Amino acid sequence: MSNNNLISIISLIAVFVSLLLAFFLLTVSTKNKLANILLASFIILNAIDLSGWFIFYITKDYPNIEVFRWSTSWLINPLFYLYALSICFSDFRLKIKHLLHAIPFLLDNLVLLFKVYVVDLASKIHFLENYRDSAMRQILLIGGHLQFAYYIIAIFFILRRYKKIYQENYTDNTTITYKWLFQLTVVIVIVHSIVMFKDFLMFNGSNDVFNKAQIIVGINAVFILCWFVLKALYSPDLFRGIDSRIQPAGNLATETAVNTQIVKGIVSLENKEDILRIKEYMVQHEPYLEPSLTIQDLADQINVPVRDLSILINNQLGQHFFDFVNEYRIEKAMKILKDPARSNLTILEVLYEIGFNSKSSFNTSFKKHTNLTPTAYRQKHS
């Protein structure tokens, strides 16, 4: 079997799996429908791009369709960026301003309008036959790689902000939004790096190695899509977004310092009293036993503005809300593990009782606090 035939078969499989996954995302019941639509659109456009390895034998007789198919690749990276926003921030909505992301797509089609769309058939065919070695293709490929780099960097900034805000305001460690999006982004970066290497080989005339690189890209695409399918089938609604209007505590503290002359690291008498009141409430009422406790929930319970509470915990105490609450959970777990009367409880039962939902997160937090695993701690104090 020739390399071209093998590439065509692999790409055909990848496109089929892509469309299957997109159909699932568009029809499955979920709270975050917008995220699914954006991800499905991202996958469909990737399928259109992959289809070039076999569909060219059909579209070469329809130049307008073929070159328009090329141009849709400019929408892939913006869609992934918008998808990242939609799963990280629960209040994200598409707005008119997001159409600005389509400018490269529109500019490309504007150029194609005069080079392909409105010219005679002979000129269209001449353009297709000479496009592979043309300067225009090289410029567009370089532009596409630069666009990819821009959006990937933007997504990593989104992830950093999401993680910071989540740790400062939430304690439910079952969320996998960050982990999923980070893994997905890294995988896409790796695959795109292979694509860049493939394009470099094409420019240098290494056709044999180029074809092998094409096969590697196709196989990777199939495996990644299968990973997508498994994720979607087993966890169709596993993401938890945060409100994008929430500001990191560092920003709030800076604003407060300007307005009230509170300097980070210097705790006023009033702040000390508030901190003592919060700690007493945590010990007496044990709100941390609620797995989904948020900083807004705690602020409502102790009747303190959430902005002030965030500054007190994240800035004055120098802790994320996530770590602040988990300290009380671990202290509670230590008491239970040392209690002979409760030695019949399993580690899993203990972690559920104190507000954790994940064994791995409990073990990580426990070891961070005590330098021992829960099992080792129990054995030491038995």
Residue pairs with C-beta under 8 A, 6 or more apart in sequence:
3 211
3 212
3 214
3 215
4 211
6 215
7 53
7 54
7 211
7 214
7 215
7 218
8 53
8 54
10 53
10 215
10 218
10 219
10 221
10 222
11 50
11 51
11 52
11 53
11 54
11 218
11 221
12 54
13 222
14 47
14 50
14 218
14 221
14 222
14 225
15 47
15 50
15 51
17 222
17 225
17 226
17 229
18 43
18 44
18 46
18 47
18 50
18 225
19 44
19 47
20 229
21 40
21 43
21 225
21 228
21 229
21 232
22 40
22 41
22 43
22 44
22 47
23 40
24 229
24 232
24 233
25 36
25 37
25 39
25 40
25 43
25 232
26 36
26 37
26 40
28 36
28 232
28 236
29 236
29 237
30 36
30 236
30 237
31 237
32 86
32 87
32 90
32 237
32 239
32 241
34 86
34 92
34 93
34 94
35 83
35 86
35 87
35 239
38 79
38 82
38 83
38 86
39 83
41 79
42 76
42 79
42 80
42 83
43 225
43 228
45 72
45 73
45 75
45 76
45 79
46 76
46 221
48 69
48 72
49 69
49 72
49 73
49 76
50 218
50 221
51 69
52 69
52 70
53 214
53 218
55 69
56 66
59 65
59 66
59 69
60 66
60 128
63 116
63 121
63 124
63 125
63 127
63 128
64 116
64 117
64 124
66 128
67 112
67 116
67 117
67 127
67 128
68 109
68 112
70 108
71 105
71 108
71 109
71 112
72 105
73 144
74 102
74 104
74 105
74 108
74 144
74 147
75 101
75 102
75 105
77 147
77 148
77 150
77 151
77 152
78 101
78 102
78 151
80 151
80 155
80 188
81 101
81 151
81 154
81 155
82 94
82 98
82 101
84 155
84 158
84 159
84 181
84 185
85 92
85 158
85 244
86 92
86 241
87 177
87 180
87 181
87 239
87 241
88 158
88 159
88 162
88 177
88 181
88 241
88 242
88 244
89 162
89 241
89 242
89 243
89 244
90 240
90 241
90 242
90 243
91 241
91 243
91 244
91 245
92 241
92 244
104 143
104 147
108 140
109 117
111 136
115 127
116 123
116 124
116 127
119 127
131 137
138 203
141 199
145 192
145 196
145 199
148 192
152 185
152 188
152 189
155 181
155 185
156 185
159 178
159 181
159 182
159 185
161 248
162 177
162 178
162 242
163 178
164 248
165 242
165 246
165 247
165 248
166 175
166 178
166 242
166 322
167 320
167 321
167 322
167 323
168 248
168 249
168 295
168 310
168 313
168 314
168 320
168 321
168 322
169 242
169 246
169 294
169 295
169 296
169 310
169 321
170 242
170 294
170 295
170 321
170 322
171 288
171 291
171 292
171 293
171 294
171 321
171 322
171 325
171 326
171 355
172 240
172 291
172 292
172 293
172 294
172 357
173 322
173 356
173 357
173 358
173 361
174 291
174 357
174 358
175 239
175 240
176 235
176 238
176 239
177 239
177 240
177 241
180 231
180 238
180 239
187 224
187 227
191 217
191 220
191 221
191 224
194 213
194 216
194 217
194 220
195 217
197 213
198 210
198 213
198 214
198 217
201 209
201 210
201 213
202 210
249 310
249 311
249 313
249 314
249 315
250 314
250 315
252 307
252 310
252 311
252 315
253 262
253 264
253 311
253 314
253 315
256 262
256 311
257 263
257 264
262 268
262 271
262 311
264 315
264 316
267 275
267 316
271 312
271 316
274 304
274 308
274 312
275 312
275 316
275 317
277 302
278 298
278 302
278 304
278 309
278 312
278 313
281 287
281 301
281 302
282 288
282 325
282 328
283 328
285 301
286 328
286 332
287 293
287 297
287 298
287 301
288 325
288 326
288 328
288 329
288 332
288 354
288 355
289 329
289 332
289 353
289 354
289 355
290 297
290 355
291 355
291 356
291 357
293 325
293 355
295 306
295 309
295 310
295 313
295 321
296 306
298 309
299 305
299 306
299 308
299 309
302 309
310 321
313 319
313 320
313 321
313 324
314 320
314 321
317 324
319 327
325 355
326 365
326 369
327 369
329 354
329 355
329 356
329 365
330 354
330 365
330 366
330 369
330 370
332 354
333 350
333 351
333 354
333 362
333 366
333 374
334 370
334 377
336 342
336 345
336 350
336 353
336 354
337 350
337 374
337 377
337 378
337 381
338 378
338 381
340 382
343 378
343 382
345 353
347 359
347 362
347 374
347 375
347 378
348 359
350 374
351 358
351 359
351 362
351 374
356 362
356 365
362 374
363 373
363 374
366 372
366 373
366 374
366 377
367 373
370 377
372 380
